[in-house]
Amino acid sequence: MDLVVALYEVTRYFPRNEEFGLVSQIRRAAVSVPSNIAEGMTRRWPKERTHFLNISQGSLSELDTQLDLARRLGYTPPDTCNELTERMSEIQRLLGGLIRSLRS
C-alpha cells in the first residue's frame, strides 16, 4: 500500500497530457499489486493463491517498465526512480518467497 501511495504522489507531477496515458497505467498497475495479493490470500487453495500472487508480480514488472519510461522522458528524477525500484524489488522478493512457500 505504501508503494501505491508513493506512486500516486510521484505521478501527481507528471505532465497533464499524460493523465490518461502513463499516469493512468502506473496507477492501475500499482493498485493491482496489493489488490491481487488481498484477493489471492482469501482463496482457499494454494494454487489459486499463487495465481493471484503471480498477477501481482506481473503488475510489478509493468511498473518497472513504466517507471523506466517516466525516467527516460524526464518526468521522474533518477533518485526517485531508484528508490521506487528498490521498493518494488523488495516486494518482488517477498512475493517470490510467499509463492515458494505455497508451492511446498
N, C-alpha and C positions, 0 to 999 in steps of 0.2 A: 504494500500500500504506500510505503514511503517513496518508492520509486515512481509510482503513478503521480503522486503529488509533486515530486521534483520535476517530472517531465511536463506536467501542466504548467508549472511555473516557468520553465525554460521556453516552452512554445508560446507563452503569452507575448513574448517579444519578437516573434517571427514576423516577417512582412505580412501585411493584411491580405495580399493576394494569395498567400499560402493557407488561408483559413480553411478552405475546403479541399486542400491538397495535402501537403506534407504534415501540417498541424493535425488535421483530422486523422491521417494514417497513424501518426505517432501516438496520439491519444487513444485511439481504438486498440492498437496493439498493446499499449501499456495497461489499459483496463482489462484486456483479455488475460493477462498473466495471473493476477490474483483471482479473477472470476473463475477461470478454469481450475485453478488449484482448489478453490472453495467447492466448486461443483464436483470435482473428482473425489474429494475426500468424503463426500456424502454418499458415494456409491458403495454398494455392498461388496462387490467382488474386486480383488486386486487388479485383474485385467482391465476392468472399467476405470478404476482409479488411475492406472498407468496411462490409459488412453488420454485422459484429460490433462495429466501432468506433461505428457508429450506435446499436447497442443500448447501448453504454457511455454515449453521450451522453444517451440516454433515461433511463438509471438516474441520471445526474447531475441531470437535470431533476426526477425523482421526489424525490431527496434535497433539492433546493432547496425544494420544496413541503413536504416533511415537516419540515425544519428550521424553516421559517417557522411551521408549525403548533406545533412544540415551543416556539418562542419566544413565540407568542401565548398558549399555555397556561401559560407561566411555568416550563417545565421546563428551559429553557436560557437563560442570561444573554445579553442582546443582544450583548455584546462577543464572546462565544464564537461565536454565530451568525454575526456579521460576519466573523470570522477564517475560519471554515469555508466560508462563502460565497465569500470571496476565493480560497481554495484551489481550490474547485470551479470557479470562473470560469477560473482559470489552466489547470486540467485541460481544461475545455471548449475553450479557445483552442488548446491543444496538440493535442487530438484533431481539431479543425477543420482545423488545418494539415496533420496527417497524412492526413486524408481527402482534402483538396485535392491533396496530392502523389500519392496513389494514383490519383486520377481523371485526372491529366495524363500 
